[in-house]
Amino acid sequence: MPYTILVINPGSTSTKIGVFEDQKELFTEGISHSAEELAPFPNVASQYDFRRERILSLLKARNFDLKKVSAIVGRGGLLRPIPGGVYAVSEAMKADLLSAKYGEHASNLGGLIASSMAAELKIPAYIADPVVVDELSDVARVVGHKLFTHVSIFHALNQKAVARRWCHENGKKYEDVNLIVAHMGGGVSVGLHEKGRVVDVNNALNGDGPFSPERSGTLPALQLAKLCFSGKYSEAEVAKMITGKGGLVSLMGSNDMRVTEKAAKEGNREAALYYQAFIYQVGKAIGGMAAAAKGKVDAILLTGGIAYGKDVVQGITEMCGFMAPVIAYPGEGELEALALAGMRALSGEAKVQNY
């Protein structure tokens, strides 16, 4: 019997949905939300009814029968740190998402909307591999001051899906291999997948690792401290420098890597330097993970939107190809990853965990 999965992925200015039948995409569609539409809502949670109705209207316009759906999978939001996997949406999870106990983000609505729609249909609602997946080894948590600790926030959904895809293509079990996965999108996360667990990864949201189109990555600590106490900037402004207005937004005035690449190819020396610096920093981060794996790496996987860039892939391959084969899986693949998680849960391949 085929499984039909509805997936819901809310973002800051859009809600993406998809319907899949046994891993075959039936359709996907994005619903844009203008600044004017969202302006009346004081917080993310208050957008719940608005976004839910937009999803239902889209499905109705497509004449899609919701009674065909076997399960609904929402994008996991900001929750307490949890191991990777598929989770049933529970009352405790909904309470944390609704209250934004661990942070406010549009993805918090994924589990909430999935749960309400699934309840009406009397089918399961899940989330899978949210950004707060935490499987770090103890040694990876340590930083150089007792008031701080390394926090795991990264592109867990896409990283885990790409890792499993490589394993499927190569006849391997995820739990038997060591992989380094570099997700390169609006943020960059480089993770060491060791025997089925991401034992080390940079915090891709709050200023750690390579810079990206919108994020500064690791900054010189003392320079940052002096800037914070200079009196020139508020805490919110500094936070924006780190996430949102950092990286290529600061260096080039655009969050599109293709703009930097085009300028570099047209002879802009500054753009060429930043383009090469991005490749250099990602390659260096991959090298650090290879050292953490003691050189025992089965493959290096490049994913995210920037992995469509052949020159980026080639540059990283030239830096890291001596460590292990480098394979590119371009794109975000979030809807497909959510659908696969739902199918793995329904088939019993994945154990559904409790939050």
C-alpha positions as CSV (number, residue, x, y, z in Angstrom):
1,M,0.0,0.0,0.0
2,P,1.5,3.3,-1.0
3,Y,2.1,6.1,1.6
4,T,1.0,9.6,0.8
5,I,2.8,12.2,2.8
6,L,1.9,15.9,3.1
7,V,4.9,18.0,4.2
8,I,4.8,21.6,5.6
9,N,7.9,23.9,5.8
10,P,7.2,27.4,7.1
11,G,9.8,30.0,6.4
12,S,10.0,33.7,7.4
13,T,8.3,35.0,4.3
14,S,6.9,31.8,2.7
15,T,5.3,28.4,3.5
16,K,6.4,25.6,1.2
17,I,4.3,22.5,1.0
18,G,4.6,19.2,-0.9
19,V,2.7,16.0,-1.4
20,F,4.7,12.8,-2.0
21,E,3.7,9.2,-2.7
22,D,6.3,6.6,-1.9
23,Q,9.1,9.1,-2.4
24,K,7.6,10.3,-5.7
25,E,6.8,14.0,-5.8
26,L,3.2,14.6,-6.8
27,F,3.5,18.3,-6.4
28,T,5.3,21.0,-4.4
29,E,4.4,24.7,-4.1
30,G,5.4,27.8,-2.2
31,I,3.1,30.3,-0.7
32,S,4.6,33.8,-0.4
33,H,3.7,36.0,2.5
34,S,4.3,39.7,1.9
35,A,5.6,42.0,4.7
36,E,2.2,43.8,4.6
37,E,0.3,40.5,5.2
38,L,2.5,39.6,8.1
39,A,2.7,43.1,9.6
40,P,-0.5,42.7,11.8
41,F,0.9,39.6,13.6
42,P,2.9,40.5,16.7
43,N,4.8,37.2,16.7
44,V,5.2,33.9,14.8
45,A,2.6,32.0,16.9
46,S,-0.1,34.5,16.0
47,Q,0.4,33.6,12.3
48,Y,-0.9,30.1,12.9
49,D,-4.5,30.5,11.6
50,F,-3.4,32.7,8.7
51,R,-0.8,30.2,7.4
52,R,-3.0,27.1,8.1
53,E,-5.9,28.6,6.0
54,R,-3.5,29.5,3.2
55,I,-2.3,25.9,3.1
56,L,-5.9,24.5,3.0
57,S,-6.9,27.0,0.3
58,L,-4.0,25.9,-1.9
59,L,-4.8,22.2,-1.5
60,K,-8.5,23.0,-2.2
61,A,-7.5,24.9,-5.3
62,R,-5.6,21.9,-6.5
63,N,-8.6,19.7,-5.8
64,F,-6.4,17.5,-3.6
65,D,-8.3,15.1,-1.3
66,L,-6.7,15.3,2.1
67,K,-8.3,11.9,3.0
68,K,-5.6,10.3,0.8
69,V,-2.9,11.5,3.2
70,S,-1.2,8.8,5.4
71,A,0.8,11.3,7.6
72,I,1.7,14.9,7.8
73,V,5.3,16.0,8.5
74,G,6.1,19.5,9.6
75,R,9.5,21.2,9.7
76,G,10.9,21.0,13.2
77,G,11.3,24.3,15.0
78,L,13.4,25.6,17.8
79,L,13.0,23.0,20.6
80,R,15.3,21.8,23.4
81,P,18.4,20.0,22.1
82,I,17.4,16.5,21.0
83,P,19.0,13.6,19.0
84,G,18.3,13.3,15.3
85,G,15.4,11.3,14.0
86,V,11.6,11.3,13.6
87,Y,9.4,12.6,16.4
88,A,5.7,12.4,17.0
89,V,4.2,15.8,17.6
90,S,3.2,15.7,21.3
91,E,1.4,18.1,23.6
92,A,4.8,18.9,25.3
93,M,6.3,19.7,21.9
94,K,3.4,21.9,20.9
95,A,3.6,23.8,24.2
96,D,7.3,24.6,23.6
97,L,6.7,25.6,20.0
98,L,3.7,27.7,20.8
99,S,5.4,29.6,23.6
100,A,8.7,29.9,21.7
101,K,10.4,28.6,24.9
102,Y,13.6,27.9,23.0
103,G,13.4,30.7,20.4
104,E,11.0,32.2,17.9
105,H,11.2,31.1,14.3
106,A,8.6,30.5,11.5
107,S,9.6,26.8,11.5
108,N,7.9,26.5,14.9
109,L,4.6,26.5,13.0
110,G,5.4,23.4,11.1
111,G,4.7,20.9,13.9
112,L,1.7,23.0,15.1
113,I,-0.1,23.1,11.8
114,A,0.8,19.5,11.0
115,S,-0.7,18.4,14.3
116,S,-4.0,20.2,13.9
117,M,-4.5,19.0,10.4
118,A,-3.5,15.4,11.2
119,A,-5.9,15.3,14.2
120,E,-8.8,16.1,12.0
121,L,-7.8,13.3,9.6
122,K,-7.0,10.9,12.5
123,I,-3.5,10.3,11.1
124,P,0.0,10.7,12.6
125,A,1.8,14.1,12.7
126,Y,5.6,14.1,12.8
127,I,8.6,16.4,12.7
128,A,12.1,15.3,11.7
129,D,15.7,16.4,12.3
130,P,15.1,20.0,13.5
131,V,17.9,22.5,13.6
132,V,18.5,21.8,17.3
133,V,19.6,18.2,16.8
134,D,22.4,17.7,19.3
135,E,24.6,14.6,19.1
136,L,27.9,16.3,19.9
137,S,30.6,14.4,21.6
138,D,31.6,15.7,25.0
139,V,35.0,17.0,23.7
140,A,33.3,19.0,20.9
141,R,31.3,20.9,23.5
142,V,34.3,22.4,25.3
143,V,35.4,26.0,24.5
144,G,38.0,28.0,26.3
145,H,36.0,29.6,29.0
146,K,33.7,28.0,31.6
147,L,31.0,30.6,31.0
148,F,30.5,29.3,27.4
149,T,29.8,26.1,25.7
150,H,29.6,25.0,22.1
151,V,25.9,24.7,20.9
152,S,24.7,22.5,18.1
153,I,22.5,24.4,15.7
154,F,22.8,23.4,12.0
155,H,21.0,22.2,8.9
156,A,20.3,18.8,10.4
157,L,17.4,17.9,8.1
158,N,19.3,18.3,4.8
159,Q,22.6,17.0,6.2
160,K,21.0,13.8,7.5
161,A,19.0,13.3,4.3
162,V,22.1,13.7,2.1
163,A,24.1,11.4,4.2
164,R,21.5,8.7,4.0
165,R,21.1,9.3,0.3
166,W,24.9,8.7,-0.2
167,C,24.7,5.5,1.9
168,H,21.7,4.2,-0.1
169,E,23.5,4.9,-3.4
170,N,26.7,3.1,-2.2
171,G,25.1,0.2,-0.4
172,K,26.2,1.4,3.0
173,K,24.5,1.8,6.4
174,Y,24.5,5.3,7.9
175,E,25.5,3.8,11.2
176,D,28.6,2.1,9.7
177,V,30.3,5.1,7.9
178,N,32.1,8.4,8.6
179,L,31.0,11.3,6.4
180,I,31.7,15.0,6.4
181,V,28.7,17.0,5.1
182,A,29.0,20.7,4.2
183,H,25.6,22.5,3.8
184,M,26.2,25.8,1.9
185,G,23.1,28.0,1.8
186,G,22.1,31.2,3.5
187,G,24.2,29.7,6.4
188,V,27.0,27.2,6.2
189,S,27.3,24.2,8.5
190,V,30.0,21.5,8.3
191,G,29.3,18.4,10.2
192,L,31.1,15.2,11.0
193,H,28.7,12.2,10.8
194,E,30.4,9.5,12.7
195,K,28.6,6.1,12.7
196,G,25.1,7.7,12.4
197,R,25.7,10.7,14.8
198,V,26.7,14.3,14.1
199,V,29.5,14.3,16.7
200,D,30.8,17.8,15.7
201,V,29.4,20.7,13.7
202,N,29.7,24.5,13.7
203,N,26.9,26.5,15.1
204,A,25.6,27.8,11.7
205,L,23.2,30.3,13.2
206,N,24.9,32.2,16.0
207,G,28.4,33.0,14.6
208,D,30.7,30.0,14.2
209,G,32.5,28.4,11.3
210,P,32.8,29.7,7.7
211,F,31.1,32.9,6.7
212,S,28.1,32.6,4.4
213,P,25.9,34.8,2.2
214,E,24.2,36.3,5.3
215,R,26.3,35.2,8.3
216,S,29.7,36.4,9.5
217,G,30.9,33.1,10.8
218,T,33.7,33.1,13.3
219,L,34.9,36.6,14.1
220,P,38.0,37.8,16.0
221,A,36.8,37.7,19.6
222,L,38.6,40.7,21.0
223,Q,37.7,42.9,18.1
224,L,34.1,41.9,18.5
225,A,34.2,42.6,22.3
226,K,35.7,46.1,21.6
227,L,33.0,46.8,19.0
228,C,30.2,45.7,21.5
229,F,31.5,48.2,24.1
230,S,32.3,51.0,21.7
231,G,28.9,52.6,22.2
232,K,28.3,52.8,18.5
233,Y,26.0,49.8,18.2
234,S,23.1,48.3,20.1
235,E,23.0,44.6,21.0
236,A,20.4,44.1,18.2
237,E,22.6,45.7,15.7
238,V,25.6,43.5,16.6
239,A,23.4,40.5,16.4
240,K,22.4,41.5,12.9
241,M,26.0,41.8,12.0
242,I,26.5,38.2,13.0
243,T,23.3,36.8,11.5
244,G,21.4,38.6,8.7
245,K,23.8,41.4,7.7
246,G,27.1,39.5,7.9
247,G,29.0,37.5,5.3
248,L,28.5,38.5,1.7
249,V,25.8,41.0,2.7
250,S,28.5,43.0,4.5
251,L,31.3,42.2,2.0
252,M,29.5,42.6,-1.3
253,G,26.1,44.1,-0.4
254,S,24.2,41.0,-1.7
255,N,23.2,37.7,-0.1
256,D,23.4,36.0,-3.5
257,M,26.6,34.0,-4.1
258,R,26.0,34.2,-7.8
259,V,26.4,38.0,-7.7
260,T,29.8,37.6,-6.2
261,E,30.8,34.9,-8.6
262,K,29.7,37.0,-11.6
263,A,31.6,40.0,-10.4
264,A,34.7,37.9,-9.8
265,K,34.5,36.5,-13.4
266,E,34.1,40.0,-14.7
267,G,37.4,41.0,-13.2
268,N,36.4,42.5,-9.8
269,R,39.4,41.7,-7.7
270,E,37.6,42.3,-4.4
271,A,34.8,39.9,-5.4
272,A,37.3,37.3,-6.5
273,L,39.1,37.5,-3.2
274,Y,35.8,37.0,-1.2
275,Y,34.8,34.2,-3.5
276,Q,38.0,32.4,-3.0
277,A,37.9,33.2,0.8
278,F,34.5,31.4,1.0
279,I,35.9,28.3,-0.7
280,Y,39.0,28.5,1.5
281,Q,37.0,28.7,4.8
282,V,34.7,25.8,3.9
283,G,37.6,23.7,2.8
284,K,39.5,24.5,6.0
285,A,36.4,23.6,8.1
286,I,36.2,20.2,6.3
287,G,39.8,19.6,7.0
288,G,39.2,20.2,10.7
289,M,36.5,17.6,10.7
290,A,38.7,15.1,8.9
291,A,41.3,15.6,11.7
292,A,38.5,15.0,14.2
293,A,37.7,11.8,12.4
294,K,41.4,10.8,12.6
295,G,41.5,10.7,8.8
296,K,38.9,7.9,8.6
297,V,36.4,9.6,6.2
298,D,34.4,7.6,3.7
299,A,33.1,10.6,1.7
300,I,32.8,14.4,1.7
301,L,29.3,15.6,0.7
302,L,28.5,19.1,-0.5
303,T,24.9,20.3,-0.4
304,G,22.8,23.4,-0.2
305,G,22.0,26.0,-3.0
306,I,25.7,27.1,-3.3
307,A,26.6,23.5,-4.3
308,Y,25.1,24.2,-7.7
309,G,28.2,26.4,-8.4
310,K,30.7,24.2,-10.3
311,D,33.6,26.5,-9.4
312,V,32.8,26.2,-5.7
313,V,32.6,22.4,-5.9
314,Q,35.8,22.3,-7.9
315,G,37.6,24.6,-5.5
316,I,36.6,22.6,-2.4
317,T,37.5,19.4,-4.2
318,E,41.0,20.7,-5.0
319,M,41.4,21.5,-1.3
320,C,39.9,18.3,0.2
321,G,39.9,15.6,-2.5
322,F,43.0,14.0,-1.0
323,M,41.0,13.2,2.2
324,A,38.1,11.3,0.6
325,P,35.9,11.4,-2.5
326,V,33.9,14.7,-2.8
327,I,30.4,14.4,-4.1
328,A,27.9,17.3,-4.7
329,Y,24.2,17.0,-3.9
330,P,23.0,20.6,-4.8
331,G,19.9,22.1,-3.4
332,E,18.1,22.3,0.0
333,G,16.0,19.2,-0.4
334,E,14.0,20.0,2.7
335,L,10.6,18.9,1.4
336,E,11.9,15.6,0.1
337,A,13.8,15.0,3.3
338,L,10.6,15.5,5.4
339,A,8.6,13.2,3.1
340,L,11.3,10.5,3.4
341,A,11.2,10.8,7.2
342,G,7.5,10.3,7.2
343,M,7.7,7.2,5.0
344,R,10.5,5.8,7.1
345,A,8.3,6.3,10.2
346,L,5.2,4.7,8.6
347,S,7.2,1.7,7.2
348,G,8.9,1.0,10.5
349,E,12.4,1.7,9.1
350,A,12.7,4.6,11.5
351,K,11.7,4.4,15.2
352,V,9.3,7.2,16.1
353,Q,10.7,9.0,19.1
354,N,9.0,10.9,21.9
355,Y,9.8,14.5,22.8
